[in-house]
Amino acid sequence: MLEISPAKVVHIIYQSREGGMAERELHAFIRGLNEDEQAHLVALAWVGRGVYEAEDFEEAVATAFAERSAPTDEYLMGMPHLAENLEAGLDAMGVDVSAVEDDFLRDH
C-alpha cells in the first residue's frame, strides 16, 4: 500500500516540471516528507522507471530504506524524467489521480 498521498506525488510531479525557483521549493518539500513517504516515493519512481514491477512494490520500498545513501531530495531531483517516472509509477500501481490533478491545477 502506498504510504504517501497521491496529492503529494502530484505536487512533486508538477513542481519538478516547473524548474527554476520551484526546484528549491521541491527540495524542501521532499525533505519535509517523513521517512516512510520518502521511501515510498523512491519506490514509486523505480516502478515507473521499470526497475521494479508494481507487484514488487514492497520489495522496492524495503530496498529504498536499506540502500538510502544520499538525501532523498537530491537522489530524486537527480533522476532524469522524475515527473514521468512518478506518473508511470502511479499508473502501474493503479492509483487514479485525475481528481487530485484537477484540484491541484485549480488551486495553482
N, C-alpha and C positions, 0 to 999 in steps of 0.2 A: 504494500500500500504506500502511496506517495505521502511523504511527511512534509511536504511544502505545498502551500496553497497554489492552485492554478493562477490566482490573481498575482501572486508574487512572481511566478515564472513569466507571465505575460508582461509584467512591469520590466523585468530584466530583458526580455526579448525586444521590447520597444526601445528601451534606453540603449541597448547595445547597437541598435541601428542608427541612433542619433549621432554618436561620435562627439567630438569637441567637448563642450562643458559637461555633457551628460556622462562622459566617461568617468570623471571624478565622482559624480553622484552615484554611478553604478558601482564603482569600487566600494564606496561607503555603504551602499545598500546591501551588497553581498557580504561584506564584513559584519554587518549588523544581524545577519541571519544566525540562528543557533546552529550548533554542530550537526544536528540531525538534518536540518533544512539544507545546509551546505553539502552534506554527503549525498542527499537525495538529488540535489541539483546537479552535482557532478555525474551521478549515475544516470540521470535523465539525459544529460548531454552525451554520455557514452552510448546509451541506447540509440539516440538519434544519429550518432556517427556510425553505428553498426558494430561497435566494439563488443557490445552485448546485445542479446535478443531480449525482448520485453519479458519473456518468461524467466529470464535470468536476472531480473532487476534486483532481487535481494542479494544476490552474489555481487552485483555491481556496487551496491551500497556498502557491503562489507569490505570490498576492495577499496572503495573511496575512503573509508575510515582507516583501513590498515596501511594504505600507501600514501597517505597525505604527507607531503614533504614541503610543500610551499603553501603560502596563504591561498585559500580558495579563490579569492577575487583575482589574484594575479594569474593563477592557473587558468581559470575560465576566460579571463579577458585576453589571454594569450592564445586562446584556441581559435583557429580560423573558423569562420561560419558559425559562431556561437548561437546566434538567433535561429538559424536554420536547424542546427542540431537540436536545440531545445524544442522547437516546433515539431520536428520529426519524432523526438522522444515522447512528447505528449501524445502525438497521434498514435505511435506504436503502443503506448500504454492505454489507449482507448479513452483518453481524457478529452472531452469536448470543451473547448474554451471559447466558443463563439459568443456566448452571452457575456463572459468576462471581458473579451476583447471589445465588444460593443460598449460596455460600461467604461472601460479604460479610455477608449477613443472619445467618448462623450465628455469625460472629465478632463481631457488634455487637449 
